[in-house]
Amino acid sequence: MVIVLKYNKFVLAKIYLLQKKEKTDEVPTIQEIVRLLAMRGGFLGRKGDGEPGFETIWRGYVKILDYLDIEQELRSLKSC
């Protein structure tokens, strides 16, 4: 899976995924990103669950993209 995000979208996605209000410069590992995306898609991450599947990761990715689109629209409305 290839995920391409611009830097500002990466920061917004990281803040949203980690549910933190402060911005950090630490780059998460690929495994952390995949698991966080999957959790947004419904993956529970319990001890015996194993690794998330493609569909769960995709659902989380789509939710993040929707969030980023809404964020961009709100910023454009704010600047008017």
N, C-alpha and C positions, 0 to 999 in steps of 0.2 A: 504494500500500500504506500502510495506517495502522497504526502500532504504538503501543499505549498501555501504558505501564508506570508504576507509581508510582515515586517517587524512590528508595526503598530497593531496589526491584527493578531500577531503572535502574543503580544503583551496582553491585549484584551482577552484573548482566548485563555491564556494562562490564569489571569485574574478570575475569570468566570469559572474555569474548571476547578481551580483550587479554592474558590469562594473566599478569596482574600481581598482586602481593600487596598493593601499596599503593593506597590510595584516592586518586583525584584528582578535582578539581572541574571539570576541563576537559570541555566538552561536545563529543563527536565530531560531525563533519558527517554528514549523511544518507548521503552516498556511503560514508563510512568504516563506518557502521553496516551498510549493505546489503552491502558487501563482506565484512565480518567475519562477518555472519550466513551469507552464502553459503559462506564458507570452512568454517564449522562444518557446512554441508550437503554438503561435498565439492568445492566450487569450489577449483581450484588457484591461480588468479590468475597464470598464466604470461603472458609478454609477448604472445603471439598469441591468447590465449583470448577476448578481448573482455569484455563485461560479463556478469555472472551472470544466469541465467534465473530465472523465478519459482519453479520447483520446487526448485531448489537453495537459494534464499533461504528458502523455506518449510521445508525439512528442517532448516536451521540454526536457524530460529525455534522449531520444535518442540523441538529439542534444548535450547535455552536455557530454554524454559518447563519442560521436565522437570527440568532442573538446579535451577531456582528452586523448583519444588515440593518436590524432595528437600531443598533447603536449609531451606525453611520447616518441613518435618516434623522435620528434625534439631534445629532450634532449639526447636520445641515439646516434643520429647522431652527436651532438655537442661534445660528449665525445670521439668520435673516433679519 
